[in-house]
Amino acid sequence: MPRLRSTPGATLAVGAFVLTVLLGVGGGTASALWQQSATATMAVTASGTWPNQFAGFTCTNDNPRQTATLSAVGSTAPTALSYAALQPNGTYGPAYTESVSLGTTSTVTLTITSQIVVANRTTTPLTIRVTATYANQSQSTATATVSLEQGNNSNKVTCLSTTS
């Protein structure tokens, strides 16, 4: 102990330590900080089906193939439905809302005089992306490919394929 006494400030430090231990000031906090540990567990479960996704997407024709009807089936009705044509540069053109019917089965009706067809007459086959927007602002999309046959009074819009 003689060496400890000769160290400057040692006596004050030992006295403060003994006083803290004797009075119990901060003992619980010091012990808790010393023994602190934490464990966190997280579980994530993904649903098999996402809400507001199309359960089905089809393209059907009438008998002379002059009308193509795109049908999107969902668990809830969207608040808006729009469609756009794929452009030669790989982007989609302006969105159209002409001839749209909303519901749990929402439809788009296309003829040779539809705005999107008139604007893209030289593009065949024509790829059309349908976008449904729901009340919670989520969106669901699907595409349909149609061929356009003009001239000889045929005016056909024929469904070729769909993807959702």
C-alpha positions in Angstrom: 0.0 0.0 0.0 2.8 2.5 0.5 3.4 2.6 -3.3 -0.3 3.2 -3.9 -0.3 6.1 -1.5 2.6 7.8 -3.3 0.7 7.8 -6.6 -1.0 11.2 -7.1 -4.8 11.0 -6.8 -4.8 7.3 -5.9 -6.1 7.9 -2.4 -9.0 10.0 -3.8 -9.9 7.3 -6.3 -9.8 4.5 -3.8 -11.9 6.6 -1.3 -14.5 7.4 -4.0 -14.7 3.7 -5.0 -15.2 2.6 -1.4 -17.7 5.3 -0.7 -19.7 4.2 -3.9 -19.7 0.6 -2.9 -20.6 1.3 0.8 -23.5 3.6 -0.1 -24.6 1.5 -3.1 -24.8 4.5 -5.4 -24.8 3.3 -8.9 -24.1 -0.3 -8.0 -27.2 -1.6 -9.7 -26.7 0.4 -12.8 -23.0 -0.6 -13.0 -23.9 -4.2 -12.6 -26.7 -4.0 -15.2 -24.4 -2.4 -17.7 -21.7 -4.9 -17.1 -24.0 -7.9 -17.5 -26.1 -6.5 -20.3 -26.8 -8.8 -23.3 -29.5 -8.9 -25.9 -31.0 -11.4 -28.2 -33.4 -10.6 -31.1 -35.4 -13.1 -33.1 -37.3 -12.2 -36.2 -39.6 -14.4 -38.3 -40.8 -13.4 -41.8 -43.5 -15.3 -43.6 -44.4 -14.5 -47.2 -47.8 -15.1 -48.5 -48.2 -17.4 -51.5 -50.3 -14.8 -53.3 -49.8 -11.1 -53.2 -52.8 -8.9 -52.6 -54.3 -7.1 -55.6 -52.6 -9.3 -58.2 -54.4 -10.6 -61.2 -55.7 -14.1 -60.6 -56.2 -14.4 -64.4 -55.6 -12.4 -67.5 -57.1 -13.4 -70.9 -57.6 -12.0 -74.4 -60.6 -13.3 -76.3 -62.0 -12.4 -79.7 -65.5 -12.2 -81.1 -66.4 -14.4 -84.1 -65.2 -12.2 -87.0 -62.1 -11.2 -84.8 -63.0 -7.5 -85.1 -63.1 -7.0 -81.3 -60.5 -8.2 -78.8 -61.5 -8.1 -75.1 -58.7 -8.1 -72.5 -60.0 -9.4 -69.1 -58.2 -9.0 -65.8 -59.6 -11.0 -62.9 -58.7 -10.0 -59.3 -59.9 -10.4 -55.8 -60.8 -6.7 -55.5 -61.9 -4.2 -58.1 -59.3 -1.6 -59.1 -60.0 2.1 -58.9 -58.4 2.7 -62.3 -57.4 0.6 -65.3 -55.1 1.9 -68.1 -53.3 0.4 -71.0 -50.3 1.4 -73.2 -48.6 0.0 -76.3 -45.0 -1.2 -76.4 -43.0 1.2 -78.7 -40.2 0.2 -81.0 -37.6 1.7 -78.6 -38.7 -0.7 -75.8 -40.7 1.8 -73.7 -44.4 2.1 -73.4 -46.3 4.9 -75.0 -49.1 7.0 -73.5 -51.7 5.4 -71.3 -55.3 5.0 -72.5 -58.5 4.5 -70.6 -61.0 4.3 -73.5 -63.4 1.4 -73.4 -62.5 0.3 -69.9 -64.9 -1.5 -67.5 -64.0 -1.8 -63.8 -64.9 -4.7 -61.4 -63.4 -7.8 -60.0 -63.2 -8.8 -63.7 -62.1 -5.6 -65.4 -62.1 -5.4 -69.2 -60.6 -3.4 -72.1 -62.3 -3.6 -75.4 -60.2 -3.1 -78.5 -61.3 -2.6 -82.1 -59.5 -1.3 -85.2 -60.8 2.2 -84.4 -59.6 2.2 -80.7 -57.3 5.1 -79.9 -54.3 2.8 -79.1 -54.8 0.8 -82.3 -55.1 4.0 -84.5 -51.9 5.4 -82.9 -50.0 2.1 -83.5 -51.5 0.8 -86.7 -48.1 0.0 -88.3 -47.0 -2.0 -85.3 -48.0 -5.6 -85.6 -48.0 -7.6 -83.5 -48.9 -5.0 -81.0 -48.0 -5.6 -77.3 -50.3 -3.9 -74.8 -49.6 -3.6 -71.1 -52.6 -3.3 -68.9 -52.1 -1.6 -65.5 -54.7 -1.8 -62.6 -54.3 0.6 -59.7 -56.1 -0.2 -56.5 -57.3 1.9 -53.6 -54.1 1.3 -51.6 -52.1 2.6 -54.6 -50.6 -0.8 -55.4 -50.5 -1.8 -59.0 -50.8 -5.0 -61.0 -49.8 -5.4 -64.7 -50.2 -7.9 -67.4 -49.5 -7.9 -71.2 -51.4 -9.0 -74.3 -50.1 -9.3 -77.8 -52.6 -8.8 -80.7 -52.2 -8.7 -84.4 -53.8 -6.0 -86.5 -55.2 -6.8 -89.9 -56.4 -3.9 -92.0 -57.5 -3.6 -95.6 -59.8 -5.7 -97.7 -62.4 -4.6 -95.1 -61.2 -7.1 -92.6 -60.3 -4.7 -89.7 -59.3 -7.6 -87.4 -57.7 -7.3 -84.0 -56.7 -10.9 -83.2 -55.5 -12.1 -79.8 -52.1 -13.9 -80.0 -50.9 -14.3 -76.4 -51.0 -13.0 -72.8 -48.7 -12.9 -69.8 -49.4 -11.8 -66.3 
